[in-house]
Amino acid sequence: MASTAAGKQRIPKVAKVKNKAPAEVQITAEQLLREAKERELELLPPPPKQKITDEEELNDYKLKKRKGFEDNIRKNRTVISNWIKYAQWEESLKEVQRARSIYERALDVDHRNIALWLKYAEMEMKNRQVNHARNIWDRAITILPRVNQFWYKYTYMEEMLGNIAGCRLVFERWMEWQPEEQAWHSYINFELRYKEVEKARATYERYILSHEELGSYFHPDTKNWIKYARFEEKHGYIAHGRRVFERAVEFYGEDIMDEQLFVAFAKFEEKQKEFERVRVIYKYALDRIPKQQAQELFKTYTVFEKRFGDRRGIEDVIVSKRRFQYEEEVKANPHNYDAWFDYLRLVESDADPDPVRDVYERAIANVPPIQEKRHWRRYIYLWINYALYEELEARDPERTRQVYQACLELIPHKKFTFAKMWLLYGQFEIRQKKLPFARKSLGTGIGKCPKNKLFKGYIELELQLREFDRCRKLYEKYLEFGPENCTTWIKFAELETILGDMDRARAIYELAIGQPRLDMPEVLWKSYIDFEIEQEEYEKTRELYRRLLQRTQHVKVWISYAQFELSLESETRLAKCQQIYEEANKAMRNCEEKEERLMLLESWRDLEAEFGTDVTRERVRKLLPEKVKKRRKLQAEDGSDAGWEEYYDYIFPEDSANQPNLKLLAMAKMWKKQKQQEEEPEEPEDPGEPEESEESEDSESEKVEVPENQEEQKEAEAPTEQDTDSAEKGK
């Protein structure tokens, strides 16, 4: 039966959720956490108050509380807060002895806890146990002398009790430990509260002297010295205050230059109306403090000069500021010669030459590291300005000579030289009336490194001195150095012409044109021809033109020759001029530059238009070329065809007879044009249109396109067979 009952027992079904839709109000995990936290923060109702009605209940309460405190202490003795709470509870019950015992037990556990000592002493002071409090403070400052809070509390207690002597003794004990500056100032303020100025000064002295002995490692700040000086000033001891500032400057020296110290010193002297002292202080500081650390100093100095100084004083301030700027620039880059120039321009206004010389010496000491002239161009002007300063401003000729000589020794003349320096040195010696020294220096320069500018300057110098024999020798040396220089030959010949020696001048010209290589031969020949024309040697001039035409067939030579013949006053001048044009035209038939040939014919046409007859004008007109348009192939850099290019060419009548294909092509183009005009309907003439001029005819003739070579000509003729047939019929 049991088994049957067990078999018939039904298994309970799991409840299934029929509605699987989301709930209308969703509950998030964040909401659950927030609600849990809110429940924790709910205020619990305070415990019921226990009313103690008799002494027995009070003793039971005390016993229970003490047992709880002792249990907490026994669990963890190092938690000082448990000890303090225990002692404060005993203190609240007026059990001072028990509280004192608890504090002593706590000090045995941790005697270095500052809060414990403070609570212990405060308890004794609250209960007016002064001697106990003193005892606690003495023990505290003995065990922990570096805790400033103990000293402050101890001195405050003694001062509040009116025990001034005892308070001073505590301060003295404190000062023996060399505390921080605030402790010293507290001691000083204590003495000042009781009008003990001498004792306050003595304390300041001890403070300053003690730290002077230790050095500025602990107290490099200058505000303590400033406070000491202001203390003396406040109490009317001006001399003492000045002495404090002076000692501060001596103490720190140039190792620690604090602008605040000098600003305070200057303002102190300004209050005493010692304006000269103020200027000395500012200048001393500005000469030693770096620019980036002296912004406030510059500002106060400028304000002072604006208030109490004159224009010169304000300028000195600005100069000092600029001097600092330039010093920083040249320190950053000693080879920045532009910065040196600006710096020197600034210091040259100083009346004393020694500082200027010092800056110049520092500047020229920065020699360019590379011996290339482009690096020396700016540097050499430092030497030039130095020498000019010594000569013009300092008026020291001997020192100027030393500057020039030092510069000339420094320049590497084997690689390059500066002719300007040699010439300036020579001119300086002449101003000093030492001509042999000048000639010696210039001769040395020419010997070491001859240059065109040096030769020219030396020759110009001798010309001014009217030493013509020396000029001749210099020109000879100059021509040995550079025989291809046409300007030198011309100048030499002009010198001889001025001196009246025409044969020497002519010989110089002959030597010049006989040189195998010349830089400007056309200028030389022109000068020679002009020389002969001035001497009215016309036959020699014609000979020169003929000799020149043997060397070159340039069109300008022919035109110049023709103009020369035309300029002569003779009956045959026009015929000779026309003859020269005839020769030139024949000589230039094979000239590749057709523009030059055109230039010759145009010049000939102008001549005939002014002096010729109708026959000669017509003859020249027939020689003028026709301007035609041509095209040629262009080739790219890789050799492939790049298209066609149109250009203008000139066809001379004398040359067109040798090119029949050009005539045939021109006739074919003309026939085609006429045919097109016949096919187009005639339009009525507009009476407002002007008649076609000769210029339009010329433009039509210019539109004739002629291929450059025979292959192009074939390509141009291929599509125009009808044109060629018609041209043949017309012929």
C-alpha positions as CSV (number, residue, x, y, z in Angstrom):
1,M,0.0,0.0,0.0
2,A,2.8,2.3,0.8
3,S,4.5,1.6,-2.5
4,T,1.3,2.2,-4.3
5,A,0.7,5.4,-2.5
6,A,4.2,6.5,-3.2
7,G,3.8,5.7,-6.9
8,K,0.6,7.6,-7.0
9,Q,2.2,10.7,-5.4
10,R,2.3,13.5,-7.9
11,I,5.4,15.6,-8.7
12,P,4.6,19.3,-8.1
13,K,4.6,21.4,-11.3
14,V,6.8,24.5,-11.6
15,A,4.8,27.7,-11.8
16,K,5.2,29.2,-15.2
17,V,5.0,32.9,-15.9
18,K,2.1,33.4,-18.3
19,N,2.7,37.1,-18.9
20,K,6.2,37.7,-20.2
21,A,5.8,41.3,-21.0
22,P,8.1,43.8,-19.2
23,A,6.8,45.4,-16.1
24,E,5.6,48.9,-16.3
25,V,8.1,50.1,-13.6
26,Q,11.6,48.8,-14.1
27,I,13.9,48.4,-11.1
28,T,17.6,48.8,-11.9
29,A,20.6,47.6,-9.9
30,E,21.5,51.2,-9.3
31,Q,18.1,51.8,-7.7
32,L,18.5,48.8,-5.5
33,L,21.9,50.0,-4.2
34,R,20.6,53.5,-3.7
35,E,17.7,52.3,-1.6
36,A,20.0,50.1,0.5
37,K,22.2,53.1,1.2
38,E,19.3,55.3,2.2
39,R,18.2,52.7,4.7
40,E,21.7,52.7,6.3
41,L,21.7,56.4,6.6
42,E,18.3,56.5,8.4
43,L,18.7,58.0,11.9
44,L,18.2,55.6,14.6
45,P,16.2,56.8,17.6
46,P,18.5,58.0,20.4
47,P,18.8,55.6,23.3
48,P,16.7,56.3,26.4
49,K,18.3,58.7,28.8
50,Q,19.4,57.2,32.1
51,K,18.8,59.2,35.2
52,I,21.2,58.7,38.0
53,T,19.5,59.3,41.3
54,D,22.0,58.2,43.9
55,E,25.7,57.7,44.4
56,E,25.5,54.0,44.0
57,E,24.1,54.3,40.5
58,L,26.8,56.8,39.7
59,N,29.5,54.4,40.9
60,D,28.0,51.7,38.8
61,Y,27.9,53.9,35.7
62,K,31.6,55.0,36.3
63,L,32.6,51.4,36.7
64,K,30.9,50.3,33.6
65,K,32.4,53.2,31.5
66,R,35.9,52.6,32.9
67,K,35.7,49.0,32.2
68,G,34.7,49.8,28.6
69,F,37.6,52.2,28.2
70,E,40.1,49.8,29.7
71,D,38.8,47.0,27.4
72,N,39.4,49.2,24.4
73,I,42.9,50.1,25.6
74,R,43.7,46.5,26.3
75,K,42.6,45.5,22.8
76,N,44.9,48.0,21.1
77,R,47.2,50.1,23.2
78,T,48.7,52.0,20.2
79,V,45.4,53.8,19.3
80,I,46.1,57.1,21.1
81,S,42.6,58.4,20.4
82,N,41.2,55.8,22.9
83,W,43.6,57.2,25.6
84,I,42.6,60.8,24.9
85,K,38.9,60.0,25.1
86,Y,39.4,58.1,28.3
87,A,41.3,61.0,29.8
88,Q,38.8,63.6,28.6
89,W,36.0,61.6,30.1
90,E,37.7,61.5,33.5
91,E,38.4,65.2,33.2
92,S,34.7,65.8,32.6
93,L,34.0,64.1,35.9
94,K,36.5,66.4,37.6
95,E,38.8,63.4,38.2
96,V,41.9,65.3,37.3
97,Q,44.3,63.0,39.1
98,R,42.8,60.0,37.2
99,A,43.1,61.9,33.9
100,R,46.7,62.8,34.6
101,S,47.4,59.2,35.3
102,I,45.8,58.1,32.0
103,Y,47.9,60.7,30.1
104,E,51.1,59.5,31.8
105,R,50.3,55.9,30.9
106,A,49.6,57.0,27.3
107,L,53.0,58.8,27.2
108,D,54.7,55.6,28.2
109,V,53.1,54.0,25.1
110,D,54.0,56.8,22.6
111,H,55.9,59.8,23.9
112,R,56.4,61.3,20.4
113,N,52.7,61.9,19.8
114,I,52.3,65.7,19.5
115,A,48.5,65.7,20.0
116,L,48.9,63.8,23.3
117,W,51.3,66.4,24.7
118,L,49.0,69.2,23.6
119,K,45.9,67.7,25.2
120,Y,47.8,66.9,28.4
121,A,49.1,70.5,28.7
122,E,45.7,72.0,27.8
123,M,44.0,69.9,30.5
124,E,46.4,71.3,33.1
125,M,45.9,74.9,31.9
126,K,42.1,74.5,32.0
127,N,42.3,73.4,35.6
128,R,44.7,76.2,36.5
129,Q,47.5,73.8,37.3
130,V,50.2,76.2,36.0
131,N,53.2,74.4,37.5
132,H,52.0,71.1,36.2
133,A,51.5,72.7,32.8
134,R,55.1,74.2,32.9
135,N,56.4,70.8,33.8
136,I,54.6,69.2,30.8
137,W,55.9,71.9,28.4
138,D,59.4,71.5,29.7
139,R,59.3,67.8,29.2
140,A,57.7,68.3,25.7
141,I,60.4,70.7,24.4
142,T,63.1,68.6,25.9
143,I,61.9,65.4,24.2
144,L,60.8,67.1,20.9
145,P,62.7,70.4,20.6
146,R,61.9,70.7,16.8
147,V,58.2,70.9,17.3
148,N,57.6,74.6,17.0
149,Q,54.0,74.2,18.3
150,F,55.2,73.4,21.8
151,W,57.4,76.5,21.9
152,Y,54.6,78.8,20.7
153,K,52.2,77.4,23.2
154,Y,54.7,77.6,26.0
155,T,55.7,81.2,25.3
156,Y,52.0,82.2,24.8
157,M,51.1,80.7,28.2
158,E,53.9,82.5,30.0
159,E,53.1,85.8,28.3
160,M,49.4,85.4,29.2
161,L,50.4,84.8,32.8
162,G,52.4,88.0,32.8
163,N,55.7,86.1,33.4
164,I,57.7,88.2,30.9
165,A,61.1,87.1,32.2
166,G,60.0,83.4,32.1
167,C,58.7,83.9,28.5
168,R,62.1,85.5,27.5
169,L,63.9,82.5,29.0
170,V,61.8,80.2,26.9
171,F,62.5,82.2,23.8
172,E,66.2,82.1,24.6
173,R,66.1,78.3,25.0
174,W,64.3,78.1,21.7
175,M,66.8,80.3,19.8
176,E,69.6,78.0,20.9
177,W,68.2,75.4,18.5
178,Q,68.5,77.8,15.5
179,P,64.8,77.6,14.5
180,E,63.2,78.9,11.3
181,E,62.9,82.6,10.6
182,Q,59.3,82.9,11.9
183,A,60.5,81.9,15.4
184,W,63.1,84.7,15.4
185,H,60.5,87.2,14.2
186,S,58.1,86.0,17.0
187,Y,60.8,86.7,19.5
188,I,61.5,90.1,18.0
189,N,57.8,91.0,18.0
190,F,57.6,89.9,21.7
191,E,60.3,92.3,22.6
192,L,58.7,95.1,20.6
193,R,55.4,94.6,22.3
194,Y,57.1,95.6,25.6
195,K,59.1,98.4,24.0
196,E,62.4,96.6,24.3
197,V,64.0,98.0,21.0
198,E,67.5,97.3,22.0
199,K,66.8,93.7,22.9
200,A,64.9,93.4,19.6
201,R,68.0,94.8,17.7
202,A,70.2,92.4,19.6
203,T,67.9,89.5,18.5
204,Y,68.1,90.7,14.9
205,E,71.9,90.8,15.2
206,R,72.0,87.3,16.6
207,Y,69.7,86.0,13.9
208,I,71.8,87.7,11.1
209,L,75.2,86.8,12.6
210,S,74.2,83.2,13.3
211,H,73.2,82.7,9.7
212,E,76.2,84.6,8.4
213,E,78.3,82.0,10.2
214,L,76.3,79.1,8.8
215,G,76.4,80.7,5.3
216,S,73.5,81.5,3.0
217,Y,72.6,77.8,2.5
218,F,69.8,77.9,5.0
219,H,68.5,81.4,4.4
220,P,69.5,82.7,1.0
221,D,66.4,84.9,0.9
222,T,67.2,88.6,1.4
223,K,63.9,89.5,2.9
224,N,65.2,89.1,6.5
225,W,67.9,91.7,5.8
226,I,65.2,94.0,4.4
227,K,63.0,93.5,7.4
228,Y,66.0,94.3,9.7
229,A,66.7,97.5,7.8
230,R,63.1,98.5,7.8
231,F,63.0,97.9,11.5
232,E,65.9,100.3,12.0
233,E,64.2,102.8,9.6
234,K,60.9,102.5,11.5
235,H,62.5,103.4,14.8
236,G,64.5,106.3,13.3
237,Y,67.9,104.7,13.2
238,I,68.8,105.6,9.5
239,A,72.5,105.0,9.8
240,H,71.9,101.6,11.3
241,G,69.5,100.8,8.5
242,R,72.0,101.9,5.8
243,R,74.6,99.8,7.5
244,V,72.3,96.7,7.4
245,F,71.8,97.1,3.6
246,E,75.6,97.5,3.1
247,R,76.3,94.4,5.1
248,A,73.7,92.5,3.1
249,V,75.3,93.4,-0.1
250,E,78.8,92.5,1.2
251,F,77.4,89.2,2.7
252,Y,75.9,87.9,-0.6
253,G,78.5,89.4,-2.9
254,E,78.2,88.7,-6.6
255,D,77.3,85.1,-6.1
256,I,73.7,85.9,-5.1
257,M,72.5,89.2,-6.7
258,D,68.9,89.6,-5.7
259,E,67.2,92.6,-7.3
260,Q,64.7,92.9,-4.4
261,L,67.6,93.7,-2.1
262,F,68.8,96.5,-4.3
263,V,65.3,97.8,-5.0
264,A,64.7,98.0,-1.3
265,F,68.1,99.7,-0.7
266,A,67.4,102.2,-3.4
267,K,63.9,103.1,-2.1
268,F,65.4,103.4,1.4
269,E,67.9,106.0,0.1
270,E,65.2,107.7,-1.9
271,K,63.2,108.3,1.2
272,Q,66.2,109.9,2.7
273,K,66.6,112.2,-0.4
274,E,70.0,110.7,-1.2
275,F,69.4,110.6,-5.0
276,E,73.1,110.2,-5.9
277,R,73.3,107.2,-3.7
278,V,70.2,105.8,-5.4
279,R,71.8,106.1,-8.8
280,V,75.0,104.5,-7.7
281,I,73.0,101.6,-6.2
282,Y,71.0,101.1,-9.4
283,K,74.0,101.2,-11.7
284,Y,76.0,98.9,-9.5
285,A,73.1,96.3,-9.6
286,L,72.4,96.7,-13.3
287,D,76.1,96.1,-14.1
288,R,76.1,92.8,-12.3
289,I,72.6,91.3,-12.5
290,P,71.6,89.4,-15.7
291,K,69.0,91.1,-17.8
292,Q,66.4,88.4,-17.4
293,Q,66.6,88.7,-13.6
294,A,66.5,92.5,-13.5
295,Q,63.1,93.5,-15.0
296,E,61.8,95.0,-11.8
297,L,65.1,96.7,-11.2
298,F,64.9,98.4,-14.6
299,K,61.3,99.4,-14.0
300,T,62.0,101.1,-10.6
301,Y,65.1,102.8,-12.0
302,T,63.2,104.2,-14.9
303,V,60.4,105.5,-12.6
304,F,63.1,107.0,-10.3
305,E,64.8,108.9,-13.1
306,K,61.5,110.1,-14.5
307,R,60.6,111.5,-11.0
308,F,64.0,112.9,-9.8
309,G,66.4,112.8,-12.8
310,D,67.1,114.8,-15.9
311,R,67.1,113.8,-19.6
312,R,70.6,112.4,-19.3
313,G,69.7,110.1,-16.5
314,I,66.7,108.7,-18.4
315,E,69.0,108.1,-21.4
316,D,71.4,106.3,-19.2
317,V,68.7,104.0,-18.0
318,I,67.7,103.2,-21.6
319,V,71.4,102.7,-22.6
320,S,71.9,100.3,-19.7
321,K,68.9,98.3,-20.7
322,R,70.0,98.1,-24.3
323,R,73.5,97.2,-23.1
324,F,72.1,94.2,-21.3
325,Q,70.1,93.1,-24.3
326,Y,73.2,93.2,-26.6
327,E,75.3,91.4,-24.0
328,E,72.8,88.6,-24.0
329,E,72.8,88.5,-27.8
330,V,76.5,88.4,-28.2
331,K,76.8,85.8,-25.5
332,A,74.3,83.5,-27.2
333,N,76.1,83.9,-30.6
334,P,79.6,85.6,-30.5
335,H,79.8,85.5,-34.4
336,N,76.6,87.6,-34.8
337,Y,78.4,90.6,-36.1
338,D,75.3,92.6,-36.7
339,A,74.6,92.4,-32.9
340,W,78.2,93.6,-32.3
341,F,77.6,96.6,-34.7
342,D,74.5,97.6,-32.8
343,Y,76.3,97.2,-29.5
344,L,79.3,99.3,-30.6
345,R,77.0,102.0,-32.0
346,L,75.4,102.2,-28.5
347,V,78.6,102.4,-26.5
348,E,80.3,104.8,-28.9
349,S,78.2,107.6,-27.4
350,D,80.2,107.2,-24.1
351,A,82.8,109.9,-23.6
352,D,85.2,107.5,-22.0
353,P,87.1,105.5,-24.8
354,D,88.2,102.7,-22.5
355,P,84.8,100.9,-22.4
356,V,84.4,101.4,-26.2
357,R,87.8,99.9,-26.8
358,D,87.0,97.0,-24.6
359,V,83.9,96.2,-26.6
360,Y,85.8,96.5,-29.8
361,E,88.5,94.2,-28.6
362,R,85.9,91.6,-27.6
363,A,84.2,91.9,-31.0
364,I,87.4,91.5,-33.1
365,A,88.4,88.5,-31.0
366,N,85.6,86.5,-32.7
367,V,87.5,85.6,-35.8
368,P,85.4,83.7,-38.4
369,P,86.3,79.9,-38.1
370,I,86.3,79.4,-41.9
371,Q,88.8,81.1,-44.1
372,E,86.3,82.0,-46.9
373,K,85.8,85.6,-47.9
374,R,82.1,85.5,-47.7
375,H,82.4,84.8,-43.9
376,W,84.9,87.6,-43.5
377,R,82.9,90.4,-45.2
378,R,81.0,91.5,-42.2
379,Y,83.8,90.8,-39.8
380,I,86.3,93.1,-41.5
381,Y,84.0,96.1,-41.0
382,L,84.6,95.7,-37.2
383,W,88.3,96.5,-37.8
384,I,87.4,99.4,-40.1
385,N,85.0,100.9,-37.6
386,Y,87.6,100.4,-34.8
387,A,90.3,102.2,-36.8
388,L,87.9,105.0,-37.7
389,Y,86.9,105.4,-34.1
390,E,90.5,105.6,-32.9
391,E,91.3,108.2,-35.5
392,L,88.2,110.4,-35.5
393,E,86.8,110.0,-31.9
394,A,89.7,109.0,-29.7
395,R,92.2,111.0,-31.9
396,D,95.0,108.5,-31.3
397,P,97.0,108.1,-34.5
398,E,99.4,105.6,-33.1
399,R,96.7,103.3,-31.9
400,T,94.9,103.6,-35.2
401,R,98.1,102.5,-37.0
402,Q,98.3,99.5,-34.7
403,V,94.7,98.6,-35.5
404,Y,95.3,98.7,-39.3
405,Q,98.6,96.7,-39.0
406,A,97.0,94.1,-36.8
407,C,94.1,93.6,-39.2
408,L,96.4,93.3,-42.2
409,E,98.5,90.7,-40.4
410,L,95.3,88.7,-39.5
411,I,93.9,88.5,-43.1
412,P,95.0,85.3,-44.9
413,H,96.4,87.1,-48.0
414,K,97.3,83.8,-49.7
415,K,93.6,82.9,-50.0
416,F,92.0,86.3,-50.2
417,T,92.5,89.9,-49.3
418,F,90.5,93.1,-48.8
419,A,91.7,96.0,-51.0
420,K,89.6,98.3,-48.9
421,M,91.8,97.8,-45.9
422,W,95.0,98.5,-47.8
423,L,93.6,101.7,-49.3
424,L,92.2,102.9,-46.0
425,Y,95.5,102.4,-44.4
426,G,97.3,104.2,-47.2
427,Q,94.9,107.1,-47.0
428,F,95.3,107.3,-43.2
429,E,99.1,107.5,-43.5
430,I,98.7,110.3,-46.1
431,R,96.5,112.2,-43.7
432,Q,99.2,111.8,-41.1
433,K,101.7,113.2,-43.7
434,K,103.7,110.0,-43.9
435,L,103.7,109.4,-47.6
436,P,106.5,106.8,-47.6
437,F,104.5,104.6,-45.2
438,A,101.5,104.9,-47.4
439,R,103.4,103.8,-50.5
440,K,105.1,101.0,-48.6
441,S,101.8,99.6,-47.4
442,L,100.1,99.8,-50.8
443,G,103.2,98.3,-52.5
444,T,103.1,95.5,-50.0
445,G,99.5,94.9,-50.7
446,I,100.1,94.7,-54.4
447,G,103.0,92.3,-53.9
448,K,101.0,90.0,-51.6
449,C,97.7,89.9,-53.4
450,P,97.3,92.1,-56.4
451,K,93.7,93.2,-57.1
452,N,92.1,95.5,-59.6
453,K,90.6,97.7,-56.9
454,L,94.0,98.0,-55.2
455,F,95.7,99.0,-58.4
456,K,93.0,101.5,-59.2
457,G,93.1,103.0,-55.8
458,Y,96.9,103.3,-55.8
459,I,97.0,104.9,-59.2
460,E,94.2,107.3,-58.2
461,L,96.3,108.3,-55.2
462,E,99.4,108.9,-57.3
463,L,97.3,110.9,-59.8
464,Q,96.1,113.2,-57.0
465,L,99.7,113.6,-55.9
466,R,100.7,114.4,-59.5
467,E,103.3,111.6,-59.6
468,F,102.9,110.7,-63.2
469,D,106.0,108.6,-63.5
470,R,104.8,106.4,-60.6
471,C,101.4,106.2,-62.4
472,R,103.2,104.8,-65.5
473,K,105.0,102.2,-63.5
474,L,101.8,101.2,-61.7
475,Y,100.0,100.9,-65.0
476,E,102.8,98.7,-66.3
477,K,102.5,96.5,-63.3
478,Y,98.8,96.5,-63.6
479,L,99.0,95.4,-67.2
480,E,101.5,92.6,-66.3
481,F,98.9,91.4,-63.8
482,G,95.9,91.6,-66.1
483,P,96.8,92.2,-69.8
484,E,93.2,91.3,-70.9
485,N,91.7,94.2,-69.0
486,C,90.7,96.7,-71.7
487,T,89.7,99.4,-69.2
488,T,93.3,99.5,-67.9
489,W,94.7,100.0,-71.4
490,I,92.2,102.8,-72.1
491,K,93.0,104.6,-68.9
492,F,96.7,104.3,-69.5
493,A,96.3,105.7,-73.0
494,E,94.1,108.5,-71.7
495,L,96.8,109.4,-69.1
496,E,99.4,109.7,-71.9
497,T,96.9,111.8,-73.9
498,I,96.4,114.2,-71.0
499,L,100.1,114.5,-70.6
500,G,100.4,115.3,-74.3
501,D,102.5,112.3,-75.4
502,M,100.4,111.1,-78.4
503,D,103.0,108.7,-79.7
504,R,103.1,106.8,-76.4
505,A,99.3,106.8,-76.3
506,R,99.1,105.4,-79.8
507,A,101.8,102.8,-79.0
508,I,99.7,101.7,-75.9
509,Y,96.6,101.3,-78.1
510,E,98.6,99.3,-80.6
511,L,99.9,97.0,-77.9
512,A,96.4,96.7,-76.5
513,I,94.7,95.6,-79.8
514,G,97.5,93.2,-80.4
515,Q,96.7,91.2,-77.2
516,P,95.5,87.7,-77.9
517,R,92.7,87.9,-75.3
518,L,90.7,90.9,-74.3
519,D,87.6,91.1,-72.1
520,M,85.9,94.0,-74.1
521,P,87.7,94.4,-77.4
522,E,84.9,96.5,-79.0
523,V,85.3,99.2,-76.3
524,L,89.0,99.2,-76.8
525,W,88.7,99.6,-80.6
526,K,86.1,102.4,-80.2
527,S,88.4,104.2,-77.8
528,Y,91.3,103.9,-80.2
529,I,89.2,105.2,-83.1
530,D,87.8,108.1,-81.0
531,F,91.4,108.9,-80.1
532,E,92.4,109.2,-83.8
533,I,89.3,111.2,-84.6
534,E,90.2,113.7,-81.8
535,Q,93.7,113.9,-83.3
536,E,92.1,114.5,-86.7
537,E,94.1,111.6,-88.1
538,Y,91.4,110.5,-90.6
539,E,93.6,108.3,-92.7
540,K,94.7,106.4,-89.6
541,T,91.1,106.2,-88.6
542,R,90.1,104.6,-92.0
543,E,93.0,102.2,-91.6
544,L,91.8,101.3,-88.1
545,Y,88.3,100.6,-89.5
546,R,89.7,98.4,-92.2
547,R,91.8,96.5,-89.7
548,L,88.8,96.1,-87.5
549,L,86.7,94.8,-90.4
550,Q,89.3,92.2,-91.2
551,R,88.7,90.8,-87.7
552,T,84.9,91.2,-87.6
553,Q,82.1,91.9,-90.0
554,H,79.7,93.1,-87.4
555,V,77.0,95.4,-88.7
556,K,77.6,98.1,-86.1
557,V,81.2,98.4,-87.3
558,W,80.0,99.0,-90.9
559,I,77.4,101.5,-89.8
560,S,80.0,103.3,-87.6
561,Y,82.4,103.4,-90.5
562,A,79.8,104.9,-92.8
563,Q,78.7,107.5,-90.2
564,F,82.4,108.5,-89.8
565,E,82.7,109.1,-93.5
566,L,79.5,111.1,-93.5
567,S,80.7,113.2,-90.6
568,L,83.7,114.5,-92.5
569,E,83.5,117.8,-94.2
570,S,84.3,116.9,-97.8
571,E,82.6,116.8,-101.2
572,T,82.9,113.0,-101.6
573,R,81.7,112.1,-98.2
574,L,78.2,110.9,-99.4
575,A,79.8,108.8,-102.2
576,K,82.3,107.2,-99.8
577,C,79.4,106.5,-97.3
578,Q,77.3,104.9,-100.1
579,Q,80.3,102.9,-101.2
580,I,80.8,101.6,-97.6
581,Y,77.2,100.6,-97.5
582,E,77.6,98.8,-100.9
583,E,80.6,96.9,-99.5
584,A,78.8,96.0,-96.3
585,N,75.8,94.7,-98.2
586,K,77.9,92.5,-100.3
587,A,80.0,91.3,-97.4
588,M,76.9,90.4,-95.3
589,R,75.0,88.4,-98.0
590,N,76.3,85.2,-96.4
591,C,75.5,86.4,-92.9
592,E,73.4,84.0,-90.9
593,E,71.9,86.7,-88.8
594,K,69.4,88.3,-91.2
595,E,68.3,90.9,-88.6
596,E,71.8,92.4,-88.8
597,R,71.6,92.6,-92.6
598,L,68.2,94.2,-92.2
599,M,69.6,96.7,-89.7
600,L,72.3,97.7,-92.3
601,L,69.7,98.2,-95.0
602,E,67.5,100.3,-92.8
603,S,70.4,102.5,-91.8
604,W,71.3,102.8,-95.5
605,R,67.6,103.7,-96.3
606,D,67.6,106.4,-93.6
607,L,70.8,107.8,-95.2
608,E,69.3,107.9,-98.7
609,A,66.1,109.4,-97.3
610,E,68.0,112.3,-96.0
611,F,70.8,112.8,-98.5
612,G,70.1,110.6,-101.6
613,T,68.1,110.9,-104.8
614,D,65.0,109.1,-106.0
615,V,67.1,106.6,-108.0
616,T,69.2,105.7,-105.0
617,R,66.2,105.5,-102.7
618,E,64.4,103.2,-105.2
619,R,67.5,101.0,-105.4
620,V,67.8,100.7,-101.6
621,R,64.0,100.0,-101.4
622,K,64.4,97.1,-103.8
623,L,67.1,95.6,-101.6
624,L,64.8,95.5,-98.5
625,P,63.6,92.0,-97.6
626,E,60.1,90.6,-97.4
627,K,58.8,89.4,-94.1
628,V,57.2,85.9,-94.3
629,K,55.8,83.5,-91.8
630,K,57.3,80.0,-91.6
631,R,56.8,77.0,-89.6
632,R,59.2,74.3,-88.3
633,K,59.0,71.1,-86.3
634,L,59.7,71.1,-82.6
635,Q,61.4,68.2,-80.8
636,A,60.9,67.2,-77.2
637,E,63.7,66.3,-74.9
638,D,63.2,62.6,-75.5
639,G,63.5,63.1,-79.3
640,S,59.8,62.8,-80.2
641,D,57.9,65.3,-82.2
642,A,56.4,68.1,-80.2
643,G,54.3,69.8,-82.9
644,W,54.9,72.8,-85.2
645,E,56.1,76.3,-84.4
646,E,55.5,79.5,-86.4
647,Y,58.1,82.2,-86.8
648,Y,58.9,85.1,-89.0
649,D,61.8,85.1,-91.6
650,Y,63.1,87.7,-94.0
651,I,63.5,86.9,-97.7
652,F,65.9,89.2,-99.5
653,P,65.3,89.9,-103.2
654,E,68.9,89.0,-104.0
655,D,68.4,85.6,-102.4
656,S,64.9,84.8,-103.7
657,A,66.3,84.2,-107.2
658,N,67.9,81.0,-105.9
659,Q,64.7,79.7,-104.4
660,P,62.1,79.0,-107.3
661,N,60.0,76.8,-105.1
662,L,59.2,79.7,-102.9
663,K,57.9,81.6,-105.9
664,L,55.8,78.7,-107.1
665,L,54.3,78.2,-103.6
666,A,53.5,81.9,-103.3
667,M,51.7,81.9,-106.7
668,A,49.6,78.8,-105.7
669,K,48.6,80.5,-102.5
670,M,47.6,83.6,-104.4
671,W,45.5,81.7,-106.9
672,K,43.7,79.9,-104.2
673,K,42.9,83.1,-102.4
674,Q,41.5,84.7,-105.7
675,K,39.4,81.6,-106.2
676,Q,37.9,81.9,-102.8
677,Q,37.1,85.5,-103.3
678,E,35.3,84.7,-106.6
679,E,33.1,82.0,-104.9
680,E,32.0,84.3,-102.1
681,P,29.0,86.7,-102.8
682,E,29.9,90.2,-103.2
683,E,28.8,92.5,-100.4
684,P,28.0,96.1,-100.7
685,E,30.8,98.4,-99.6
686,D,30.3,100.2,-96.4
687,P,30.9,103.9,-97.0
688,G,32.1,104.2,-93.4
689,E,35.0,101.7,-93.8
690,P,38.3,103.2,-94.6
691,E,40.2,102.1,-97.7
692,E,42.9,99.5,-97.2
693,S,46.3,101.1,-96.7
694,E,49.7,99.8,-97.6
695,E,50.1,98.4,-94.1
696,S,47.2,96.0,-94.8
697,E,48.9,94.9,-98.0
698,D,52.1,94.3,-96.1
699,S,50.2,92.3,-93.4
700,E,48.6,90.1,-96.2
701,S,52.0,89.5,-97.6
702,E,53.3,88.5,-94.2
703,K,50.6,85.9,-93.9
704,V,52.3,83.8,-96.6
705,E,53.4,80.6,-94.9
706,V,56.6,79.0,-96.2
707,P,58.0,75.7,-94.9
708,E,61.5,75.8,-93.6
709,N,63.0,72.9,-95.5
710,Q,62.2,70.7,-98.5
711,E,60.5,67.9,-96.6
712,E,58.1,70.3,-95.0
713,Q,57.6,71.9,-98.4
714,K,56.6,68.6,-99.8
715,E,54.2,68.0,-97.0
716,A,52.7,71.5,-97.6
717,E,52.4,70.9,-101.3
718,A,50.9,67.4,-101.2
719,P,47.2,68.4,-100.6
720,T,47.3,71.3,-103.1
721,E,47.7,69.6,-106.5
722,Q,45.1,71.8,-108.1
723,D,46.9,74.9,-106.9
724,T,50.1,73.8,-108.6
725,D,48.4,72.9,-111.9
726,S,46.6,76.2,-112.0
727,A,49.9,77.9,-111.2
728,E,51.6,76.1,-114.1
729,K,48.8,77.1,-116.5
730,G,49.0,80.7,-115.4
731,K,52.8,80.6,-116.0
